[in-house]
Amino acid sequence: MQTKTYICQNCACQEFISRPSLYDIFEHQEGKLVFVKSEIMEEKIELFCRECSEKLDFDQTDLTF
């Protein structure tokens, strides 16, 4: 079975960012902000190229957290 490769078709970047439907939760602990978890606010996540903002067409089952 061939492994899928996700590369931006516009600029060949291999890093992608999510829309603001993913929230990192930090908690105040002993004068510090400590990462607790990430929460996804929508069932469907959209990803965009970090360099040029082109929307990535991908299979949702390929997401790993």
DRENTORKOL-3810 file (N, C-alpha, C; in nm, 4 decimals):
REM DRENTORKOL-3810
@n.u->0.0837; n.v->-0.1180; n.w->0.0000; ca.u->0.0000; ca.v->0.0000; ca.w->0.0000; c.u->0.0884; c.v->0.1246; c.w->0.0000
@n.u->0.0584; n.v->0.2187; n.w->-0.0874; ca.u->0.1369; ca.v->0.3406; ca.w->-0.0984; c.u->0.0921; c.v->0.4446; c.w->0.0046
@n.u->0.1896; n.v->0.5084; n.w->0.0691; ca.u->0.1611; ca.v->0.6120; ca.w->0.1668; c.u->0.1256; c.v->0.7415; c.w->0.0953
@n.u->0.0207; n.v->0.8086; n.w->0.1434; ca.u->-0.0188; ca.v->0.9364; ca.w->0.0852; c.u->0.0811; c.v->1.0436; c.w->0.1252
@n.u->0.1041; n.v->1.1378; n.w->0.0369; ca.u->0.1902; ca.v->1.2513; ca.w->0.0668; c.u->0.1086; c.v->1.3774; c.w->0.0476
@n.u->0.1039; n.v->1.4591; n.w->0.1509; ca.u->0.0311; ca.v->1.5852; ca.w->0.1425; c.u->0.1298; c.v->1.6980; c.w->0.1199
@n.u->0.1196; n.v->1.7590; n.w->0.0027; ca.u->0.2042; ca.v->1.8714; ca.w->-0.0364; c.u->0.1133; c.v->1.9751; c.w->-0.1008
@n.u->0.1332; n.v->2.1017; n.w->-0.0676; ca.u->0.0542; ca.v->2.2083; ca.w->-0.1289; c.u->0.0765; c.v->2.2070; c.w->-0.2800
@n.u->-0.0313; n.v->2.2016; n.w->-0.3542; ca.u->-0.0224; ca.v->2.2008; ca.w->-0.5004; c.u->0.0210; c.v->2.3359; c.w->-0.5561
@n.u->0.0064; n.v->2.4396; n.w->-0.4763; ca.u->0.0398; ca.v->2.5749; ca.w->-0.5207; c.u->0.1880; c.v->2.6089; c.w->-0.4997
@n.u->0.2431; n.v->2.5741; n.w->-0.3806; ca.u->0.3795; ca.v->2.6170; ca.w->-0.3495; c.u->0.4698; c.v->2.5044; c.w->-0.2980
@n.u->0.4185; n.v->2.3826; n.w->-0.2884; ca.u->0.4941; ca.v->2.2635; ca.w->-0.2458; c.u->0.5288; c.v->2.2608; c.w->-0.0971
@n.u->0.4691; n.v->2.3478; n.w->-0.0179; ca.u->0.4903; ca.v->2.3472; ca.w->0.1268; c.u->0.4290; c.v->2.2194; c.w->0.1853
@n.u->0.4876; n.v->2.1688; n.w->0.2942; ca.u->0.4368; ca.v->2.0481; ca.w->0.3584; c.u->0.3849; c.v->2.0735; c.w->0.4995
@n.u->0.3625; n.v->2.2000; n.w->0.5362; ca.u->0.3070; ca.v->2.2351; ca.w->0.6666; c.u->0.1708; c.v->2.2989; c.w->0.6462
@n.u->0.0760; n.v->2.2594; n.w->0.7307; ca.u->-0.0609; ca.v->2.3071; ca.w->0.7167; c.u->-0.1143; c.v->2.3546; c.w->0.8510
@n.u->-0.2028; n.v->2.4537; n.w->0.8468; ca.u->-0.2626; ca.v->2.5100; ca.w->0.9674; c.u->-0.4143; c.v->2.4940; c.w->0.9604
@n.u->-0.4779; n.v->2.4904; n.w->1.0767; ca.u->-0.6233; ca.v->2.4751; ca.w->1.0811; c.u->-0.6902; c.v->2.6114; c.w->1.0901
@n.u->-0.8171; n.v->2.6116; n.w->1.0606; ca.u->-0.8984; ca.v->2.7314; ca.w->1.0831; c.u->-0.9169; c.v->2.7480; c.w->1.2327
@n.u->-0.9765; n.v->2.8570; n.w->1.2746; ca.u->-0.9965; ca.v->2.8751; ca.w->1.4179; c.u->-1.1058; c.v->2.7861; c.w->1.4757
@n.u->-1.1097; n.v->2.6609; n.w->1.4352; ca.u->-1.2034; ca.v->2.5656; ca.w->1.4943; c.u->-1.1297; c.v->2.4740; c.w->1.5913
@n.u->-1.0002; n.v->2.4966; n.w->1.6042; ca.u->-0.9178; ca.v->2.4190; ca.w->1.6961; c.u->-0.8639; c.v->2.5136; c.w->1.8018
@n.u->-0.8917; n.v->2.4831; n.w->1.9257; ca.u->-0.8520; ca.v->2.5717; ca.w->2.0340; c.u->-0.7588; c.v->2.4995; c.w->2.1300
@n.u->-0.6452; n.v->2.5605; n.w->2.1577; ca.u->-0.5554; ca.v->2.5098; ca.w->2.2604; c.u->-0.5995; c.v->2.5683; c.w->2.3940
@n.u->-0.6117; n.v->2.4825; n.w->2.4940; ca.u->-0.6574; ca.v->2.5231; ca.w->2.6262; c.u->-0.5373; c.v->2.5290; c.w->2.7198
@n.u->-0.5176; n.v->2.6449; n.w->2.7831; ca.u->-0.4121; ca.v->2.6641; ca.w->2.8819; c.u->-0.4769; c.v->2.6940; c.w->3.0158
@n.u->-0.4122; n.v->2.6533; n.w->3.1215; ca.u->-0.4653; ca.v->2.6733; ca.w->3.2558; c.u->-0.3585; c.v->2.7409; c.w->3.3429
@n.u->-0.4029; n.v->2.8325; n.w->3.4259; ca.u->-0.3116; ca.v->2.8995; ca.w->3.5183; c.u->-0.2765; c.v->2.8038; c.w->3.6317
@n.u->-0.1476; n.v->2.7784; n.w->3.6513; ca.u->-0.1018; ca.v->2.6917; ca.w->3.7596; c.u->0.0260; c.v->2.7502; c.w->3.8182
@n.u->0.0209; n.v->2.7900; n.w->3.9433; ca.u->0.1375; ca.v->2.8398; ca.w->4.0156; c.u->0.2125; c.v->2.9498; c.w->3.9391
@n.u->0.1365; n.v->3.0469; n.w->3.8880; ca.u->0.1970; ca.v->3.1600; ca.w->3.8199; c.u->0.2395; c.v->3.1341; c.w->3.6762
@n.u->0.2070; n.v->3.0186; n.w->3.6217; ca.u->0.2427; ca.v->2.9833; ca.w->3.4838; c.u->0.1169; c.v->2.9488; c.w->3.4061
@n.u->0.1236; n.v->2.9585; n.w->3.2721; ca.u->0.0171; ca.v->2.9105; ca.w->3.1845; c.u->0.0607; c.v->2.7752; c.w->3.1310
@n.u->-0.0128; n.v->2.6701; n.w->3.1664; ca.u->0.0232; ca.v->2.5333; ca.w->3.1335; c.u->-0.0750; c.v->2.4778; c.w->3.0306
@n.u->-0.0207; n.v->2.4198; n.w->2.9210; ca.u->-0.1051; ca.v->2.3578; ca.w->2.8190; c.u->-0.1795; c.v->2.2398; c.w->2.8800
@n.u->-0.3123; n.v->2.2351; n.w->2.8577; ca.u->-0.3946; ca.v->2.1272; ca.w->2.9109; c.u->-0.4368; c.v->2.0325; c.w->2.7989
@n.u->-0.4994; n.v->2.0885; n.w->2.6931; ca.u->-0.5474; ca.v->2.0061; ca.w->2.5826; c.u->-0.5898; c.v->2.0946; c.w->2.4665
@n.u->-0.6190; n.v->2.0316; n.w->2.3543; ca.u->-0.6764; ca.v->2.1001; ca.w->2.2388; c.u->-0.8195; c.v->2.0519; c.w->2.2221
@n.u->-0.9085; n.v->2.1427; n.w->2.1850; ca.u->-1.0473; ca.v->2.1068; ca.w->2.1600; c.u->-1.0839; c.v->2.1444; c.w->2.0175
@n.u->-1.1516; n.v->2.0545; n.w->1.9509; ca.u->-1.1999; ca.v->2.0787; ca.w->1.8151; c.u->-1.3460; c.v->2.1170; c.w->1.8257
@n.u->-1.3805; n.v->2.2332; n.w->1.7722; ca.u->-1.5153; ca.v->2.2856; ca.w->1.7877; c.u->-1.6096; c.v->2.2436; c.w->1.6743
@n.u->-1.5560; n.v->2.1899; n.w->1.5671; ca.u->-1.6376; ca.v->2.1466; ca.w->1.4544; c.u->-1.6021; c.v->2.0026; c.w->1.4215
@n.u->-1.6968; n.v->1.9301; n.w->1.3640; ca.u->-1.6687; ca.v->1.7916; ca.w->1.3270; c.u->-1.5714; c.v->1.7841; c.w->1.2107
@n.u->-1.5832; n.v->1.8744; n.w->1.1160; ca.u->-1.4977; ca.v->1.8720; ca.w->0.9980; c.u->-1.3868; c.v->1.9758; c.w->1.0147
@n.u->-1.2641; n.v->1.9321; n.w->1.0021; ca.u->-1.1497; ca.v->2.0215; ca.w->1.0129; c.u->-1.1049; c.v->2.0604; c.w->0.8730
@n.u->-1.0788; n.v->2.1880; n.w->0.8535; ca.u->-1.0231; ca.v->2.2367; ca.w->0.7281; c.u->-0.8775; c.v->2.2734; c.w->0.7526
@n.u->-0.7905; n.v->2.2367; n.w->0.6586; ca.u->-0.6488; ca.v->2.2697; ca.w->0.6694; c.u->-0.6079; c.v->2.3562; c.w->0.5514
@n.u->-0.5123; n.v->2.4459; n.w->0.5797; ca.u->-0.4647; ca.v->2.5397; ca.w->0.4796; c.u->-0.3128; c.v->2.5422; c.w->0.4814
@n.u->-0.2540; n.v->2.5646; n.w->0.3660; ca.u->-0.1093; ca.v->2.5732; ca.w->0.3546; c.u->-0.0581; c.v->2.6862; c.w->0.4438
@n.u->0.0471; n.v->2.6577; n.w->0.5177; ca.u->0.1034; ca.v->2.7580; ca.w->0.6085; c.u->0.1690; c.v->2.8724; c.w->0.5320
@n.u->0.2175; n.v->2.8450; n.w->0.4120; ca.u->0.2888; ca.v->2.9464; ca.w->0.3341; c.u->0.1963; c.v->3.0337; c.w->0.2489
@n.u->0.1030; n.v->2.9710; n.w->0.1754; ca.u->0.0238; ca.v->3.0482; ca.w->0.0788; c.u->-0.1266; c.v->3.0461; c.w->0.1064
@n.u->-0.1708; n.v->2.9757; n.w->0.2095; ca.u->-0.3118; ca.v->2.9679; ca.w->0.2515; c.u->-0.4021; c.v->2.8895; c.w->0.1567
@n.u->-0.3459; n.v->2.8152; n.w->0.0638; ca.u->-0.4247; ca.v->2.7298; ca.w->-0.0253; c.u->-0.4933; c.v->2.6216; c.w->0.0580
@n.u->-0.6219; n.v->2.5972; n.w->0.0328; ca.u->-0.6959; ca.v->2.4954; ca.w->0.1073; c.u->-0.6480; c.v->2.3564; c.w->0.0646
@n.u->-0.6246; n.v->2.2692; n.w->0.1631; ca.u->-0.5777; ca.v->2.1336; ca.w->0.1371; c.u->-0.6961; c.v->2.0394; c.w->0.1225
@n.u->-0.6970; n.v->1.9626; n.w->0.0159; ca.u->-0.7978; ca.v->1.8593; ca.w->-0.0039; c.u->-0.7393; c.v->1.7304; c.w->0.0541
@n.u->-0.8005; n.v->1.6798; n.w->0.1623; ca.u->-0.7459; ca.v->1.5621; ca.w->0.2289; c.u->-0.8580; c.v->1.4746; c.w->0.2826
@n.u->-0.8244; n.v->1.3525; n.w->0.3149; ca.u->-0.9180; ca.v->1.2569; ca.w->0.3711; c.u->-0.9212; c.v->1.2747; c.w->0.5226
@n.u->-1.0382; n.v->1.3021; n.w->0.5782; ca.u->-1.0519; ca.v->1.3252; ca.w->0.7225; c.u->-0.9996; c.v->1.2065; c.w->0.8043
@n.u->-1.0034; n.v->1.0866; n.w->0.7483; ca.u->-0.9550; ca.v->0.9690; ca.w->0.8203; c.u->-0.8030; c.v->0.9672; c.w->0.8321
@n.u->-0.7336; n.v->1.0555; n.w->0.7615; ca.u->-0.5877; ca.v->1.0645; ca.w->0.7710; c.u->-0.5412; c.v->1.1522; c.w->0.8854
@n.u->-0.6338; n.v->1.2187; n.w->0.9557; ca.u->-0.5967; ca.v->1.3029; ca.w->1.0695; c.u->-0.5598; c.v->1.2173; c.w->1.1896
@n.u->-0.4509; n.v->1.2533; n.w->1.2557; ca.u->-0.4070; ca.v->1.1842; ca.w->1.3764; c.u->-0.3787; c.v->1.2872; c.w->1.4841
@n.u->-0.4290; n.v->1.2645; n.w->1.6048; ca.u->-0.4061; ca.v->1.3562; ca.w->1.7168; c.u->-0.3330; c.v->1.2850; c.w->1.8267
END
